[in-house]
């Protein structure tokens, strides 16, 4: 399906970017997220895959991740998201990052901000504490500049120290990058699948029979902890994660 540029004022193509490290997610996750963007975005875009292994998929632009002193385990792979802020990674123009376990259920054109500000999710514990200031890096968008490049250069200077200080990349962003004025993404459109759509606060149960309350405003369901999208058989996920 041909893509057309929306009336929204955008300077250039949007760079949708994903990061695939280790073995937690198969190439199916890349394929299904790519398909979801293709179905639900009419703006002009490119799809970029950053990975520690060679991936050749459709129209995706592949980027090999650099070697870093970070274990490539399920609980450490998220640190590699910070490579997206490296000014030498080949990206220019607006970047819209998505975790591979996000499920897009509707058109997302209006979620692409026309400004160069840095947008990121408010921590999903907002369902319990609406004023929480912690961040969730499942969905982020920004335009690279000297301030976002500093996120990488600072991290690269003392990687091991930051890993020892923080649980993950989103804690590093919130606590060590205070020169960035983070704005929260549209919280009515980008929501936690289990905590907000399903009102289920268990975090690590493998098998959950979840039933979401799907609102017209919902566009992206973020999965965190358990379950993963392939473990959910609710029709809204089955119909859109393909």
VOKE-585265 format. One record per residue (C-alpha): residue number from 0; residue in three letters; x, y, z; chain. Coordinates in steps of 0.1 Angstrom, whole numbers, always signed. Example, Ala and Ser with C-alpha at 12.3 -4.5 7.8 and 13.67 -1.06 7.14 Angstrom:
2
- 0, ALA, +123, -45, +78, A
- 1, SER, +137, -11, +71, A
***
This chain:
242
- 0, UNK, +0, +0, +0, A
- 1, UNK, +15, +33, -10, A
- 2, UNK, +22, +58, +18, A
- 3, UNK, +12, +94, +15, A
- 4, UNK, +25, +124, +35, A
- 5, UNK, -1, +137, +60, A
- 6, UNK, -11, +173, +62, A
- 7, UNK, +8, +174, +95, A
- 8, UNK, +39, +196, +91, A
- 9, UNK, +70, +173, +92, A
- 10, UNK, +105, +183, +81, A
- 11, UNK, +114, +149, +66, A
- 12, UNK, +109, +112, +68, A
- 13, UNK, +102, +96, +101, A
- 14, UNK, +127, +70, +113, A
- 15, UNK, +109, +42, +131, A
- 16, UNK, +135, +23, +150, A
- 17, UNK, +136, -10, +169, A
- 18, UNK, +164, -28, +188, A
- 19, UNK, +168, -66, +188, A
- 20, UNK, +195, -80, +211, A
- 21, UNK, +200, -116, +223, A
- 22, UNK, +174, -143, +218, A
- 23, UNK, +143, -130, +237, A
- 24, UNK, +124, -120, +206, A
- 25, UNK, +123, -139, +173, A
- 26, UNK, +123, -122, +139, A
- 27, UNK, +85, -126, +140, A
- 28, UNK, +84, -97, +164, A
- 29, UNK, +102, -75, +139, A
- 30, UNK, +80, -86, +111, A
- 31, UNK, +48, -80, +130, A
- 32, UNK, +58, -46, +142, A
- 33, UNK, +68, -36, +107, A
- 34, UNK, +35, -48, +94, A
- 35, UNK, +16, -29, +121, A
- 36, UNK, +34, +3, +112, A
- 37, UNK, +27, -3, +75, A
- 38, UNK, -10, -7, +83, A
- 39, UNK, -13, +22, +107, A
- 40, UNK, +9, +50, +95, A
- 41, UNK, +3, +70, +63, A
- 42, UNK, +33, +93, +68, A
- 43, UNK, +65, +90, +49, A
- 44, UNK, +89, +68, +69, A
- 45, UNK, +118, +43, +70, A
- 46, UNK, +121, +13, +93, A
- 47, UNK, +154, +7, +110, A
- 48, UNK, +165, -24, +129, A
- 49, UNK, +195, -21, +153, A
- 50, UNK, +207, -56, +162, A
- 51, UNK, +237, -76, +174, A
- 52, UNK, +231, -101, +146, A
- 53, UNK, +226, -96, +108, A
- 54, UNK, +189, -93, +99, A
- 55, UNK, +176, -90, +63, A
- 56, UNK, +140, -82, +64, A
- 57, UNK, +118, -66, +37, A
- 58, UNK, +125, -28, +35, A
- 59, UNK, +142, -26, +69, A
- 60, UNK, +174, -7, +71, A
- 61, UNK, +199, -28, +92, A
- 62, UNK, +224, -13, +117, A
- 63, UNK, +249, -35, +135, A
- 64, UNK, +251, -26, +172, A
- 65, UNK, +285, -19, +187, A
- 66, UNK, +301, -42, +212, A
- 67, UNK, +296, -30, +247, A
- 68, UNK, +304, -44, +282, A
- 69, UNK, +267, -52, +287, A
- 70, UNK, +254, -88, +290, A
- 71, UNK, +230, -96, +261, A
- 72, UNK, +204, -112, +284, A
- 73, UNK, +167, -106, +286, A
- 74, UNK, +172, -82, +315, A
- 75, UNK, +202, -63, +301, A
- 76, UNK, +195, -60, +264, A
- 77, UNK, +175, -28, +270, A
- 78, UNK, +208, -9, +276, A
- 79, UNK, +215, -11, +238, A
- 80, UNK, +187, +13, +232, A
- 81, UNK, +211, +40, +241, A
- 82, UNK, +230, +34, +209, A
- 83, UNK, +201, +52, +192, A
- 84, UNK, +215, +85, +206, A
- 85, UNK, +250, +79, +191, A
- 86, UNK, +255, +107, +165, A
- 87, UNK, +274, +82, +142, A
- 88, UNK, +246, +57, +140, A
- 89, UNK, +234, +69, +106, A
- 90, UNK, +200, +83, +116, A
- 91, UNK, +190, +119, +109, A
- 92, UNK, +155, +134, +113, A
- 93, UNK, +128, +125, +137, A
- 94, UNK, +132, +91, +154, A
- 95, UNK, +102, +72, +167, A
- 96, UNK, +114, +42, +188, A
- 97, UNK, +92, +13, +197, A
- 98, UNK, +99, -18, +219, A
- 99, UNK, +95, -50, +199, A
- 100, UNK, +67, -61, +222, A
- 101, UNK, +44, -31, +214, A
- 102, UNK, +12, -39, +196, A
- 103, UNK, -3, -12, +174, A
- 104, UNK, -41, -13, +171, A
- 105, UNK, -50, +18, +152, A
- 106, UNK, -37, +47, +131, A
- 107, UNK, -7, +65, +148, A
- 108, UNK, -2, +95, +125, A
- 109, UNK, -14, +119, +152, A
- 110, UNK, +12, +105, +176, A
- 111, UNK, +41, +118, +155, A
- 112, UNK, +49, +151, +171, A
- 113, UNK, +58, +179, +147, A
- 114, UNK, +82, +195, +172, A
- 115, UNK, +118, +185, +180, A
- 116, UNK, +110, +179, +217, A
- 117, UNK, +118, +146, +234, A
- 118, UNK, +87, +126, +241, A
- 119, UNK, +87, +94, +262, A
- 120, UNK, +62, +74, +282, A
- 121, UNK, +54, +83, +318, A
- 122, UNK, +61, +52, +340, A
- 123, UNK, +30, +30, +339, A
- 124, UNK, +27, +31, +377, A
- 125, UNK, +8, +63, +368, A
- 126, UNK, -23, +41, +371, A
- 127, UNK, -16, +41, +408, A
- 128, UNK, +2, +75, +411, A
- 129, UNK, -8, +100, +384, A
- 130, UNK, +20, +124, +394, A
- 131, UNK, +49, +99, +391, A
- 132, UNK, +80, +113, +374, A
- 133, UNK, +97, +81, +364, A
- 134, UNK, +100, +72, +328, A
- 135, UNK, +92, +42, +306, A
- 136, UNK, +113, +39, +274, A
- 137, UNK, +90, +16, +255, A
- 138, UNK, +79, +44, +231, A
- 139, UNK, +101, +74, +225, A
- 140, UNK, +104, +101, +199, A
- 141, UNK, +130, +128, +194, A
- 142, UNK, +150, +147, +168, A
- 143, UNK, +187, +141, +171, A
- 144, UNK, +207, +172, +183, A
- 145, UNK, +237, +180, +205, A
- 146, UNK, +216, +174, +236, A
- 147, UNK, +204, +139, +226, A
- 148, UNK, +239, +130, +214, A
- 149, UNK, +252, +138, +249, A
- 150, UNK, +230, +110, +263, A
- 151, UNK, +253, +86, +244, A
- 152, UNK, +286, +103, +249, A
- 153, UNK, +281, +106, +287, A
- 154, UNK, +270, +69, +289, A
- 155, UNK, +299, +57, +268, A
- 156, UNK, +324, +75, +291, A
- 157, UNK, +316, +53, +321, A
- 158, UNK, +293, +25, +310, A
- 159, UNK, +301, +0, +338, A
- 160, UNK, +294, +26, +365, A
- 161, UNK, +260, +35, +351, A
- 162, UNK, +250, -2, +348, A
- 163, UNK, +259, -7, +385, A
- 164, UNK, +240, +24, +395, A
- 165, UNK, +208, +19, +375, A
- 166, UNK, +184, -10, +367, A
- 167, UNK, +181, +0, +330, A
- 168, UNK, +182, +27, +303, A
- 169, UNK, +150, +45, +314, A
- 170, UNK, +165, +50, +349, A
- 171, UNK, +197, +63, +334, A
- 172, UNK, +177, +88, +312, A
- 173, UNK, +156, +100, +342, A
- 174, UNK, +184, +104, +367, A
- 175, UNK, +215, +112, +346, A
- 176, UNK, +202, +132, +317, A
- 177, UNK, +186, +162, +334, A
- 178, UNK, +195, +186, +306, A
- 179, UNK, +167, +170, +286, A
- 180, UNK, +132, +184, +291, A
- 181, UNK, +113, +151, +287, A
- 182, UNK, +76, +154, +276, A
- 183, UNK, +52, +126, +282, A
- 184, UNK, +37, +108, +252, A
- 185, UNK, -1, +108, +247, A
- 186, UNK, -11, +87, +277, A
- 187, UNK, -46, +81, +263, A
- 188, UNK, -32, +65, +232, A
- 189, UNK, +0, +47, +244, A
- 190, UNK, -10, +25, +273, A
- 191, UNK, +1, -5, +294, A
- 192, UNK, -18, -35, +281, A
- 193, UNK, -21, -53, +314, A
- 194, UNK, -21, -25, +339, A
- 195, UNK, -42, +1, +321, A
- 196, UNK, -62, -17, +294, A
- 197, UNK, -68, -48, +314, A
- 198, UNK, -66, -34, +350, A
- 199, UNK, -44, -64, +361, A
- 200, UNK, -14, -55, +383, A
- 201, UNK, +4, -89, +383, A
- 202, UNK, +38, -84, +368, A
- 203, UNK, +55, -117, +362, A
- 204, UNK, +27, -143, +358, A
- 205, UNK, +33, -163, +326, A
- 206, UNK, -3, -173, +318, A
- 207, UNK, -30, -147, +323, A
- 208, UNK, -65, -146, +308, A
- 209, UNK, -67, -109, +303, A
- 210, UNK, -96, -90, +290, A
- 211, UNK, -89, -54, +280, A
- 212, UNK, -113, -25, +280, A
- 213, UNK, -105, -11, +245, A
- 214, UNK, -111, +27, +242, A
- 215, UNK, -114, +46, +209, A
- 216, UNK, -83, +66, +220, A
- 217, UNK, -61, +35, +223, A
- 218, UNK, -34, +31, +196, A
- 219, UNK, -4, +13, +211, A
- 220, UNK, -4, -14, +238, A
- 221, UNK, +28, -17, +256, A
- 222, UNK, +37, -51, +271, A
- 223, UNK, +61, -52, +301, A
- 224, UNK, +69, -81, +324, A
- 225, UNK, +46, -110, +315, A
- 226, UNK, +28, -119, +293, A
- 227, UNK, +43, -112, +260, A
- 228, UNK, +21, -106, +229, A
- 229, UNK, +25, -142, +216, A
- 230, UNK, +12, -155, +250, A
- 231, UNK, -21, -135, +248, A
- 232, UNK, -51, -149, +229, A
- 233, UNK, -75, -119, +234, A
- 234, UNK, -90, -110, +200, A
- 235, UNK, -77, -74, +200, A
- 236, UNK, -41, -87, +202, A
- 237, UNK, -46, -116, +178, A
- 238, UNK, -63, -94, +152, A
- 239, UNK, -35, -67, +153, A
- 240, UNK, -3, -86, +161, A
- 241, UNK, +2, -101, +127, A
***
